[in-house]
Amino acid sequence: MNFIDPKTDFGFKKIFASEGHEGILISFLNALLYQGQPTIESLEILNPYLSPAIAGRKETYLDIKARLGDGSLVIIEMQLMKVKAFEKRIVYNAAKSYTLQLGKGQGYNSLKPVIALTLTDFVLFPDHDAVVSSYSFRSDDDGTPYYDPILRLVFVELPKFHKSLENLDSLADNWLYFMTAAPDLQDIPDPMGQIPAMEDAMIMASRANLNVEELESIEAEERFWMDQAGILQLATEQAIERGVAQGLEQGLERGLEQGLERGLEQGLEQGLEQGLEQGLEQGLERGLEQGLERGRQAEKLEIARQLLRVMTVEEVAQITGLTVTDVETLRQ
């Protein structure tokens, strides 16, 4: 039995947003948001999975949106690649979901809390070891929570999870193991098979249960991300090589120039020698800094050039940090 990768756009929506399988998402959210407690008893998936014609990449940033039994909204995103201003975009999406609840003539009392659950396949907070981190409005003085929950941001950094199957000791551990290890499993492990929602998730993730259209969609997306990884690696290696070469060339040139200037100022043979030595050292350092900076810019341009084959100008700008104008010029 082979399983699809739940981190892909197709896999994530297929597993967690299929109608009639809401128990999967309920268990998943209780595990990551409420330490495994059965806090969420019911929910409505507002954008349920439909058998797609996925072109091999994400068309939107918002993966799943659900309304809990108490009216609270949960927006769930699985992000494979970090893009420019990613942290700000998370806050923007959460705040937008909060404000868009109000219809014409509705009062503020009708606003319900919004929880933004973001799973990343990259390390977002390198200074913190926690796999799951949660942020909400609290007092700067004593940490007292704001009287109304309003917004809660929860982040799950999958690369930080390293537990083996034998060491899973919570519902959250089981779901995190599923998210990171599912594509490598050959059957449903006993601990996971004893959790009804997880067993259902594994069945949903089985390639044997996908129709032809779904198989084509997941394979297209898997090929896309493999291609992007290869493109980024090649572009980065080439750009780094160019940056180092430029840095060395500029360093030597500036070092000789400054060395000669220092030596001539002192007017002595010993002074010329010392001046050359000091000038070379300082010149190499400054030249390397400038050369590497140019190399980093060249890296961005090379990555952008490659990504433009399969992405829009706006998407490439977000990933590389270049401006839309720069990317548009590059495309032309």
HELIX and SHEET records of a PDB file:
HELIX    1   1 ASP A    9  PHE A   16  1                                   8    
HELIX    2   2 GLU A   22  LEU A   33  1                                  12    
HELIX    3   3 PHE A   86  THR A   99  1                                  14    
HELIX    4   4 TYR A  108  SER A  110  5                                   3    
HELIX    5   5 LEU A  158  LYS A  160  5                                   3    
HELIX    6   6 LEU A  165  ASN A  167  5                                   3    
HELIX    7   7 LEU A  171  ALA A  181  1                                  11    
HELIX    8   8 ALA A  182  ASP A  184  5                                   3    
HELIX    9   9 ASP A  190  GLY A  193  1                                   4    
HELIX   10  10 PRO A  196  ALA A  205  1                                  10    
HELIX   11  11 ARG A  207  ASN A  209  5                                   3    
HELIX   12  12 VAL A  212  GLN A  266  1                                  55    
HELIX   13  13 GLU A  269  LEU A  307  1                                  39    
HELIX   14  14 VAL A  313  THR A  320  1                                   8    
HELIX   15  15 VAL A  324  ARG A  331  1                                   8    
SHEET    1   A 6 LEU A  43  ILE A  45  0                                        
SHEET    2   A 6 ILE A  64  LEU A  68 -1                                        
SHEET    3   A 6 LEU A  73  GLN A  79 -1                                        
SHEET    4   A 6 VAL A 114  THR A 120  1                                        
SHEET    5   A 6 LEU A 151  GLU A 157  1                                        
SHEET    6   A 6 VAL A 132  SER A 136 -1                                        
END                                                                             
